[in-house]
């Protein structure tokens, strides 16, 4: 049976990984500066991660959410401590799209309203309401387009105010650093005014931290660079270092009811073991400090390359913008220099999303390859 052909694939077959490297079937080493869409947070095959999952699957891999699962409580407590999001509650699911879907549903329950505001170049997932709030008509089917969503420009606070004052908006969903869209950000004033307007108009502010969360921005969450208090925070990618897990952090102003949300696989024993090991490694290895140190080093080197026209993002969620489309450059980096990087909706942007364990020598390796590759262009 053939696979349903929806992915354009590079001719690389990784079979193992260690740290910031992956290895193909010929044992060729590739420097991974993309982490499978920012998923690999603590490095491939981290020994504490492997040990945690191995020990858990030897005991109990899964049971439903109809029983007590102390691992969920442990994960919630560790997440509260490390994120600084005091008094929020945690609902666990399996992916970023599910996280945003549940966030939007919860906002609609809370406010008894149905329209959503999202932003140009935003990406929130590929399921019902999440994809309708994504600014990409190519992935929105007619069944998704029935959702009531208004797409506005980042930084246009006047447009936000006009829409919120119509009284039918349940949620504003925003990436504080856009991922797939191309690392665009609004101003601090915009984000802070947005938060105030949401609270004035009985609208839930959803911080989509699926890609930017878990220290990638240089703080635990990207919204923490600003004076805002989201009602709901969605998380996923770096949360399990490759094991499927997602969730939403829910402000105490939103009260739970039995049956309001639910999931079969979300928060299962293996997922929680993976999630706990990630948080433990982030704390023990002081990876957020490493993010900030390596980010400064990366920016210093990037500024020395004249072909780079703009540097976007924060922490280790970075974009290098050129005055040409980077598709061929990415291929050259993969096939000739054995380095993984990422693309974006902005075809002139090279995305850099390495494991948070990346070191300066890895950054040196990348820039040496980039300079050589640009000279060949």
N, C-alpha and C positions, 0 to 999 in steps of 0.2 A: 504494500500500500504506500503510495507516495505521500509525502508531507504536503499540507496545504501551503502553497508557495506565497507567503506574505512577507518574507524577510529577504532583502538583498544581502547575500552572505559574502564575507571575505574568505579567501581560500586559506584559512588557518584553522587548525584543529587542536586546541589546547586539550591536554590529557592530564596535566597535573599543575600544581601551583605551590609556591612557597614565598611568603612575604609579599614583595611587590613584583614578583616575577611569575609568569606562567610558562609552561613548556609544552611543545607540540609532540606529535608522535615520533618525530625524528630527534627529540631532545633539544631542539632549538629553543634558546632562551629569549623571551620577550619581556621587556620592561612594561608593566601595566600601569599606565597613567590615566586610565579610564575606569577601572574597577567595575566593569560591567554595569555602566550607568550609575556610578557612585554607590554601588551596593557593597563593595568590599571595603569595610571601614577599618578593620584591624589586621588586614593582610591575609593572603591565601593560607589556608591550613595552619592557622595560628595554633600552637600546641595546646593552649588552655581551652580554646574553642573546640578543637577535636576531642579533647579529653571530656569536656562537659557533655557533648552530644553522645559520645560513645558510652559514657557511664549511664546517661539517661535512657538510651535505647536498650541497654542491657537490663534496665529495671522496668520501665513502662514507656512506650512510645506515644500512646494515644489513649484517651478516653474522652467522652463527650463533656460538654459544659453542664451536664445534669448533676455532676458530682463536685466535691471539694477538690480544688487544685491549688495547694499552697504555693506552687511555683509562680502562679499568676500574681499572688499577693507580694511575694518577694520581688518580682520584676517591677511591680507598681511602686513599691517602697524605694527600690534602688533608683528608679527613674525620677521619682519626686526629689530625692536627695541630690542627684547629680545634675538634673536640669534646673533646679531651683523653682520649679512650678508647684508651689505649695498649695495644698488643699484641692488640686484638680483630681478628678477620678479617671480611671483608665478603662477603655473598652478595647479588646484585642480582636484583630481580624487577620487577614492573610496577605494583603498587598496595599499599595498606595491608592489604587483605584477604589478598592473597597473602603479604605479609610476615608477618602473624600466622599464616597457615596453615603456612608453612614453619617459623616459630618453634616452633609446637606440635608439628609433626612431628619436628623436630630434638630437642626435649626428650624426646619419646617414644623416639626412637632411643637417645639417650644414657642414659636411666634404665631402659629396657625396661619402663616402666609406661605406663598409658593414661588415667588419670583427670586431669581439669583442675579447678583451683579458679579461679573468676572472681568478680566482685563486682557487687552490685546497682547498676543503672543504668549498668553498663559497656557499651561498644560497641566491638567488635573487627573487624567486617566482615560480609560477607554470604555467605561461602563455607562449606564443610562444617564444620570444627571451629571456625573463627573465629565463625561465626554461632551455633553451639551455645553458645559462651562469652559470647554477647551477651545481656544481660538484656532481651529483648523477644520475647515469645512470638508476636507477630504476624508476625515475619519468619523464624521457625524452622519449616521444613517437617518432616514426619515422618522423612524420610531424614536430616536433620540431627540430630534428637532422639535418634538412636541413640548419639550420642557420650556419653561419660561425663563430665558436667560438674556440679560443685556450685557454686551461687551463694551467696555469703555476704555479710553486711553489712560495709561498710568500718568500720574501727576495732574490729571484734570479733576481737581477736587470740586469745582463748580458743577460739573456734570454729575458727579456722585451725589452731591447735595440735592440736585433737582430730582434725580431718580429716587433717592431714599424718601424724600418728602411726599412722594406719591402714595406711600403707606402700604405697599404690597410686597416689599422685599424682605424675604426671610433671612438671607445671608449674603454677605460679601466674602468671596473667596479670593485669596491673593497669595502668590509666592513672593516673599520679601526679597529673594533673589530668583529671578526666573531661570529655570533649567533648560528644557528643550527649546524655549523661545530664544535664548541667546544671552543669558546672564545680565539682562537689563534690570535696573532697580529704579524705584522712585525716590524722591527726596524724603528726608526725615520729617519735614513739615507735612508732606502729603500723608504718610503713614499715620502720623499722630492725629491729624485732623480727621482722617478716615475712621480711626478708632472712636473718636469723640462723636462723630456723626452717626455711627452705628448705634452707639449707646443712647443717643438722643432719639433715635427712630425705631427702637425695639427691633434691631436687626443684629444677627449674630455675626461677629467677625471671625472668619475661619482662616487661620494661618496654615497654609499648605507648606509643611516642613518635610515633605516626603523625601526630597533630595537634599535640602539645605540643612536638615536637622542632624543631631548627634555629633555636633562639634565641627562640622565641615566648614561653617562660615567663620570660625574663630571664636564663636560662643556656642553654647550647647544648641540653641535655636537662633536662627537668623533674625527673628522678630525682636530678640533681646538686645539688638543694636539700637533699638528705639524705645520710646516711652509709650508702649501700647500693652493692652491686656486682652488677648484674643479670648473669645468664649470657647472656641474649639481649636485644637492643634492636631493636625494630621501628620502621622509619621509612618515610615516603612523602610526605605531602601537600605540605609546603613544599620538598621536596627538588628538584623540577624546575620550580617556578614555573609549573606548568600542563602541562608535558610529563609523560606518564605514566612514573613511575619509583618504585620502592620497594626496600626491602632490609632485611636484618637484620645487626646487628653481633653477632659470635659470640665469646664468651670463649675464651681459649686452652685452657681445660680440656676443651673439646669438640673432638674431632679429626675432620677431614674424611675421607671415603672416596669414591672414584669412584662416581658414580651415586646418592649419598645424597640430593642435591637436584638440581633441574634446571629449565631454562626455555628457551623458544625466543627470546622477545623481550627478556627481562630483561638489562639491562646492555648494550643495543645502542649503537652508536656515537652516534646522535643523543641518546639518553637521557643518556649519559655527558657529552656536550658541554654539554647543558642543566644537568646536575648540577654540573659543574665551574664553569660561569659563575655559578651561584647561590652557591657557596661563596666564589668570588673576590669577588663583590660584597658579600657579608656581611662579609668581612674588610676590604676596601678602604674601604667606607663606614661601618665600625664600627656595623653595624646592631644588634648586641646592646646596645651602649651606648645607642643611640636607643630601643630597646624599653624599657629601664629608665627613661630620662628621660621619655618620653611616657606610660608607665604611671603614674608619679608624678603627672604633670599631669592625666591622665584621672581618677585617683582623687580628687584634690583637688576637681575640678569636680563629680564625681558626688556627693560628700558634701554638696554645697550644695542638692541637689534632694530635698525631703522625700518625694516619691512613691516614691523608690527605697528599698526596705526593706532590701536587702542587696546588697553588692558581692562577687562571687565571682571566683576565679581569680588568676592571676599574669601579670605582663608584659603582653603584648598578646593574651592568651587570657582574656578577661574576660566576666563576666555581670552584668547588672543585673536584680535580682529585684524585682517589684512585687507588690501584693496583688490583682492582677487578671490575667487571661490577656492576653498581649501580641499576639495575632494581628492584631487591628484596628490596634494601634499600629504594627506592622511595615508593614502595608499603607499606612497614612497616611504613614509615613516614606518609603516607596518612591514612592507616587503623587503626594503633595503636596509633599514636600521633596526628592525624588530622592536618597535615601540608602539604601543596602543595609545591612541588619543580618541577624542570624540568630536562629533559634528553637532549641528544645531539647525533650527529653522532658518537662522541667519547663515547662509551658505558661505560667508566669508569668515566665519568664526571657528576657531579650533578650541574645543573644550578640554580642560585638564581637570580630572576628578580622581586623583590617585588615592590609594589607601592612606589613612591618616598616619601610618607608620613610615611614610616615605622620608628619605634622608637627603642631605645636600648633594651627596655623590650621585644620587639618582637624577636630581635636577640638573647637575652638570652634564650627565650623560645625555639627557634630553636636549639641552640647549646646544651642545656640540653637534648633535645629529641635526637639529633644526637649522643651524647656520649652514651646515654642509648641504642639506636638502634645498635650502633657499637659493644657494649659489648655483644649483643645478637647474633651477626653474627657468 
